[in-house]
Amino acid sequence: MEDVYGATIGRINTQGRDKSRLGIGVLMWICHAEWPLTPIELCHALGIELGSTYFNAGNIPSIATLVGCCQGLITVDKEALTVRLVHFTLREYLSAHPGIFNTPHSAIAEIYLTYLNCHQVNALSASSFDHLSALIHDKPFLEYCSLYWGVHVKKEHSERAESLALQLLRDYDGHISAIMLIKESLYSHLDRSDNLLSSGLHCASYFGITGVVATLIEMGGYDLNQGDCWERTALYFGC
């Protein structure tokens, strides 16, 4: 099977620049994402132009395109509504050949943060708290990005990811991803009447991204004694 997988990866890499990028990108996301991705989440992930301030929906590839670019190595699980590798031995093969992917966690983090910093997401406000379900349906990649970007930044550092993270966290209090993280991960029982304060420093500390925490403190403008809706300081999460 190793020879078969190696030959197939070789065919993916010789398809042409765009198809090769999509094929290897799909395999990377499936192997390193924090939860099994739905077809629409995966399509959105591959449609984001790294570093762009505008999300162009016209760049989103179809799931049929992604399946074709992977040369038979992935399948759509219609029962679980996710995209997965064709066989568990493929994951073992990819894990044994880390050079196939170039810094996967930082690459994923950069895509997340590009999306969270784009114009369309920045235009959403905290007033959307009561409509999170509708937002997730309308912007299917938003929940995943909001809940897990910091996990990947922590796993693998890159200067670009750190720069994009600082861009997001400077105005984090009113950002929709802060509301998403608070409601869906930290304090799921809260309602809109609660004090939902969560600074960028709180977020970086929650994810354990020590380099970003240190940079935010050096930049100033944060009260280290400021509590969130449960009066927990940012450094509480880093303990």
PAZA-598509 format. One record per residue (C-alpha): x, y, z; residue in three letters; chain. Coordinates in steps of 0.02 Angstrom, whole numbers, plus 32768, in hexadecimal, padded with zeros to 4 digits. Example, Ala and Ser with C-alpha at 12.3 -4.5 7.8 and 13.67 -1.06 7.14 Angstrom:
SITE:xx:yy:zz:type:mol
SITE:8267:7F1F:8186:ALA:A
SITE:82AC:7FCB:8165:SER:A
This chain:
SITE:xx:yy:zz:type:mol
SITE:8000:8000:8000:MET:A
SITE:8090:8076:8023:GLU:A
SITE:80C6:806D:7F6D:ASP:A
SITE:8012:808D:7F34:VAL:A
SITE:8000:8124:7FA7:TYR:A
SITE:80AA:8168:7F72:GLY:A
SITE:807F:8159:7EBA:ALA:A
SITE:7FD6:81AD:7ED6:THR:A
SITE:8025:823E:7F34:ILE:A
SITE:809C:824D:7EA2:GLY:A
SITE:800A:8259:7E27:ARG:A
SITE:7FB8:82DE:7E94:ILE:A
SITE:8058:8345:7E90:ASN:A
SITE:8065:833C:7DD2:THR:A
SITE:7FB1:8370:7DAC:GLN:A
SITE:7FDC:8427:7D99:GLY:A
SITE:7FF3:84B0:7E18:ARG:A
SITE:7F3E:84D1:7E49:ASP:A
SITE:7F04:841C:7E4E:LYS:A
SITE:7FA1:83E8:7EAA:SER:A
SITE:7F88:8472:7F2C:ARG:A
SITE:7ED3:843E:7F46:LEU:A
SITE:7EFA:8384:7F50:GLY:A
SITE:7F87:8394:7FCE:ILE:A
SITE:7F25:8419:802C:GLY:A
SITE:7E90:83A5:8041:VAL:A
SITE:7EFD:831A:8086:LEU:A
SITE:7F50:8395:80FD:MET:A
SITE:7EAA:83D5:8141:TRP:A
SITE:7E61:8328:8159:ILE:A
SITE:7EFD:82EC:81B5:CYS:A
SITE:7F17:8384:8224:HIS:A
SITE:7E6C:83D2:8244:ALA:A
SITE:7E2A:83CA:82F6:GLU:A
SITE:7D85:837C:82C1:TRP:A
SITE:7D48:8320:8224:PRO:A
SITE:7D1C:83A5:81A5:LEU:A
SITE:7C7A:83AB:8144:THR:A
SITE:7C86:83BF:8088:PRO:A
SITE:7C52:8475:8091:ILE:A
SITE:7CD1:849D:811A:GLU:A
SITE:7D5C:844B:80B7:LEU:A
SITE:7D2A:84A8:8018:CYS:A
SITE:7D2C:854E:8074:HIS:A
SITE:7DD6:8528:80BF:ALA:A
SITE:7E20:8508:8012:LEU:A
SITE:7DCD:85A4:7FCC:GLY:A
SITE:7E23:8620:803E:ILE:A
SITE:7EAF:8687:7FF2:GLU:A
SITE:7F37:8695:8075:LEU:A
SITE:7F4F:8747:80B3:GLY:A
SITE:7EBA:878E:8054:SER:A
SITE:7E4C:880C:80AE:THR:A
SITE:7DB5:87D8:8047:TYR:A
SITE:7D68:872A:803C:PHE:A
SITE:7D3B:8708:7F88:ASN:A
SITE:7CB1:8684:7F84:ALA:A
SITE:7CDA:8669:7ECD:GLY:A
SITE:7D7C:8614:7F03:ASN:A
SITE:7D20:8588:7F60:ILE:A
SITE:7D3D:84E4:7F03:PRO:A
SITE:7CB6:8460:7EF7:SER:A
SITE:7CC6:83C0:7F5A:ILE:A
SITE:7CC8:8362:7EB3:ALA:A
SITE:7D62:83C6:7E81:THR:A
SITE:7DB9:839D:7F25:LEU:A
SITE:7D91:82E4:7F16:VAL:A
SITE:7DD5:82E4:7E65:GLY:A
SITE:7E76:833D:7E98:CYS:A
SITE:7E97:82B8:7F1D:CYS:A
SITE:7EA0:822A:7E9F:GLN:A
SITE:7E35:81B1:7F03:GLY:A
SITE:7E86:81D0:7FAD:LEU:A
SITE:7DEC:821F:7FFF:ILE:A
SITE:7D34:81F8:8008:THR:A
SITE:7C98:8253:8042:VAL:A
SITE:7C46:81F6:80D2:ASP:A
SITE:7B90:8218:80AC:LYS:A
SITE:7B54:81D0:8151:GLU:A
SITE:7BCA:8236:81BF:ALA:A
SITE:7BC3:82CA:8146:LEU:A
SITE:7C80:82DA:814C:THR:A
SITE:7D14:82C6:80D7:VAL:A
SITE:7D92:8240:8108:ARG:A
SITE:7E28:81E1:80C7:LEU:A
SITE:7DFE:8147:8062:VAL:A
SITE:7E52:80D2:80E0:HIS:A
SITE:7EA2:80DE:818C:PHE:A
SITE:7F48:809F:8146:THR:A
SITE:7F53:813F:80DE:LEU:A
SITE:7F58:81A6:817E:ARG:A
SITE:7FE5:8136:81BC:GLU:A
SITE:8041:8150:8118:TYR:A
SITE:802D:820E:811F:LEU:A
SITE:8064:8212:81D5:SER:A
SITE:8100:81B0:81A6:ALA:A
SITE:8129:822D:811B:HIS:A
SITE:8118:82D9:816D:PRO:A
SITE:8175:832C:80DD:GLY:A
SITE:80D9:831D:8071:ILE:A
SITE:808F:83B2:80CF:PHE:A
SITE:80EF:8452:80EE:ASN:A
SITE:80D3:848C:81A4:THR:A
SITE:801B:8455:81A6:PRO:A
SITE:7FE3:84A2:824B:HIS:A
SITE:8029:854E:8227:SER:A
SITE:7FE2:8545:8176:ALA:A
SITE:7F36:851B:81BD:ILE:A
SITE:7F44:85A4:8241:ALA:A
SITE:7F70:8624:81BC:GLU:A
SITE:7ED6:85F4:8158:ILE:A
SITE:7E66:8600:81F3:TYR:A
SITE:7EA9:86AA:8222:LEU:A
SITE:7EA0:86EC:8170:THR:A
SITE:7DE8:86BF:8171:TYR:A
SITE:7DC5:870A:821D:LEU:A
SITE:7E1C:87AB:81EA:ASN:A
SITE:7DC1:87BC:8143:CYS:A
SITE:7D45:8847:8121:HIS:A
SITE:7CA9:87DB:8122:GLN:A
SITE:7CCE:8790:81CD:VAL:A
SITE:7D07:8834:8219:ASN:A
SITE:7C62:8880:81E3:ALA:A
SITE:7C05:8809:8258:LEU:A
SITE:7BED:884F:8306:SER:A
SITE:7BCA:8813:83B6:ALA:A
SITE:7B13:883A:8394:SER:A
SITE:7B12:8795:8335:SER:A
SITE:7B1A:8735:83D9:PHE:A
SITE:7A64:8703:83D1:ASP:A
SITE:7A76:86C5:831E:HIS:A
SITE:7B0E:8653:8329:LEU:A
SITE:7AB3:85BE:82DC:SER:A
SITE:7A82:8625:8245:ALA:A
SITE:7B33:8668:8236:LEU:A
SITE:7B7E:85BA:8239:ILE:A
SITE:7B07:8587:81AE:HIS:A
SITE:7B30:8623:8149:ASP:A
SITE:7BEB:861D:816C:LYS:A
SITE:7C11:8565:8189:PRO:A
SITE:7CCB:857F:81A5:PHE:A
SITE:7CB5:8602:822E:LEU:A
SITE:7C98:858D:82C0:GLU:A
SITE:7D2E:851F:829C:TYR:A
SITE:7DA2:85B4:8285:CYS:A
SITE:7D65:8609:8324:SER:A
SITE:7D79:8570:8393:LEU:A
SITE:7E1C:8528:8354:TYR:A
SITE:7E8E:85AA:8305:TRP:A
SITE:7EF1:85BB:83A6:GLY:A
SITE:7F09:84FF:83B5:VAL:A
SITE:7F69:84FC:8312:HIS:A
SITE:7FCD:859A:8339:VAL:A
SITE:8006:8548:83DB:LYS:A
SITE:8037:84A7:8383:LYS:A
SITE:80A4:84FA:8300:GLU:A
SITE:80E4:85AC:8301:HIS:A
SITE:80F8:861C:826A:SER:A
SITE:8117:86D6:8260:GLU:A
SITE:8085:86ED:81EA:ARG:A
SITE:800C:8691:825D:ALA:A
SITE:8047:86F8:82F2:GLU:A
SITE:8032:879A:828F:SER:A
SITE:7F82:8769:8258:LEU:A
SITE:7F58:8735:830B:ALA:A
SITE:7F8E:87DE:834F:LEU:A
SITE:7F26:8833:82C9:GLN:A
SITE:7E8D:87D2:8301:LEU:A
SITE:7EAA:87E6:83BD:LEU:A
SITE:7EC6:88A1:83BD:ARG:A
SITE:7E0B:88BD:83A2:ASP:A
SITE:7DD0:8817:83E6:TYR:A
SITE:7D4D:8851:8465:ASP:A
SITE:7CC8:8873:83E1:GLY:A
SITE:7CFD:87F0:8363:HIS:A
SITE:7C80:8769:8335:ILE:A
SITE:7D05:86E2:8350:SER:A
SITE:7D13:8719:8406:ALA:A
SITE:7C58:8704:841C:ILE:A
SITE:7C60:865C:83C4:MET:A
SITE:7CEC:861E:8435:LEU:A
SITE:7C96:865B:84D3:ILE:A
SITE:7BED:8613:84AA:LYS:A
SITE:7C1F:8570:8457:GLU:A
SITE:7CB8:8540:84BE:SER:A
SITE:7CD0:85A1:855F:LEU:A
SITE:7C26:85D1:85A3:TYR:A
SITE:7B9F:8576:8541:SER:A
SITE:7B19:859C:85C3:HIS:A
SITE:7B27:8659:85B5:LEU:A
SITE:7AA3:86C6:8564:ASP:A
SITE:7AAE:8771:8512:ARG:A
SITE:7A8D:87CD:85B4:SER:A
SITE:7B30:878F:8602:ASP:A
SITE:7BD0:87F2:85FF:ASN:A
SITE:7C2F:879D:8572:LEU:A
SITE:7CD3:87F8:8589:LEU:A
SITE:7D65:8798:8541:SER:A
SITE:7DFE:87F9:850A:SER:A
SITE:7E80:87C4:848D:GLY:A
SITE:7EF2:879F:851F:LEU:A
SITE:7E6E:872B:8569:HIS:A
SITE:7E63:86CE:84C4:CYS:A
SITE:7F1F:86BA:84AA:ALA:A
SITE:7F32:867E:855D:SER:A
SITE:7EA1:8604:854A:TYR:A
SITE:7EF6:85B4:84B3:PHE:A
SITE:7F9D:85B4:850C:GLY:A
SITE:7FF8:8616:8484:ILE:A
SITE:8080:8659:84F6:THR:A
SITE:80DC:86BB:8470:GLY:A
SITE:803F:871B:8440:VAL:A
SITE:8013:8737:84F8:VAL:A
SITE:80BF:8781:8517:ALA:A
SITE:80B3:87F1:847E:THR:A
SITE:8006:8832:84AF:LEU:A
SITE:8044:885B:855F:ILE:A
SITE:80DC:88B5:8517:GLU:A
SITE:806B:8919:84A2:MET:A
SITE:800A:8958:8539:GLY:A
SITE:7F55:898E:8543:GLY:A
SITE:7F1D:88F8:85A9:TYR:A
SITE:7EEA:88F5:865F:ASP:A
SITE:7F31:8852:86A1:LEU:A
SITE:7EB3:8856:8730:ASN:A
SITE:7E1D:8867:86BC:GLN:A
SITE:7DA6:87D5:86CF:GLY:A
SITE:7D33:8783:8651:ASP:A
SITE:7C7C:8759:866D:CYS:A
SITE:7CAF:86E6:86FD:TRP:A
SITE:7D30:8763:873E:GLU:A
SITE:7DBE:86F7:86FF:ARG:A
SITE:7E59:8756:86CA:THR:A
SITE:7EB4:8730:8629:ALA:A
SITE:7F45:86DF:8683:LEU:A
SITE:7ECD:866A:86DD:TYR:A
SITE:7EBD:8608:863D:PHE:A
SITE:7F79:85F8:862D:GLY:A
SITE:7F8E:85A5:86D7:CYS:A
